[in-house]
Amino acid sequence: MTLLTLAIPVALLVAAGAVVAFIWAVRTDQFEDLDTPQRRMLLDDPPERPKP
């Protein structure tokens, strides 16, 4: 029973931290552009070949 008195507040603190981190990420536009990073590697120029 004493373990629950410690585990429940710790779990609530971890959950509150996750909510705060999510709200911070949304407010700082971390989720604004999810498509470009995956396509950027396809749009890069190919490496130049060394001239002999």
Buried (B, 14 or more C-beta within 10 A) or exposed (E): EEEEEEEEEEEEEEEEEEEEEEEEEEEEEEEEEEEEEEEEEEEEEEEEEEEE
